[in-house]
Amino acid sequence: MGTLRCLISNIPQKLLSDIVLDSVQQHLDIEVVADAIVDDDIPALVKKESVDVLLLGFARDRLPKICNQVFISDPNLLVVGLVDDGRGAAIFVNDIGPGELVDIISTLRPDRTRQHLK
């Protein structure tokens, strides 16, 4: 598996944005290719930079409209939403089959994920 190309966008707090950027850049298999400030820039950047993962800040109570736009233009894009203050995350996968769904659930099991992340 090659390097994952990551676009970071809309992380509201500067300190949180810096922490996320630093954390992601420490992994050799993830390359941050762009940082979008405006939602309107995201679809073009996803296409231009061949983005694999969109790391997106958003409020807990609603999914940003931009998610639908990028899913339409690139159904293989993985969107990781960093919720509110960064203490929660949501993963959005488009065009997923039953086998892939089970794989994701198994990989992210709370009893395994928390142990793995420590």
C-alpha positions, 0 to 999 in steps of 0.5 A, a space after each residue: 500500500 502506498 502513501 495516503 494523500 490527505 487534505 485537511 479542512 475546516 478545523 476551527 481552532 488553530 491549536 487543534 489544527 496545528 496538533 492534527 497537522 503535526 500528528 498526521 505529518 509524523 506518519 510516513 505513510 500519510 502525506 498532507 497535500 493541501 489545507 483548504 480554508 473554504 469549502 468551495 475549494 475542496 472538490 477541486 483540491 480533491 481532484 487536483 491533488 488525487 486526495 485519498 482522505 479528507 480530514 474535515 472539522 465539523 459540528 456534532 449536530 450536522 454533516 457538512 454539505 461538502 461531504 455530499 459534493 465530494 462523494 459525488 465527484 469521488 465515491 472512493 474518498 474516505 472522509 474523517 470528520 473531526 467533531 467539535 473540539 477534536 475529542 470525537 471523530 466520524 468516518 464516512 465511507 461512500 459506496 460501501 458493500 456489506 463485506 467492507 462494512 463488516 471489515 470497518 466495524 471489526 477494525 474499529 471495535 471499541 474494545 480493540 480500537 481504544 487498546 490499539 490507540 494507547 
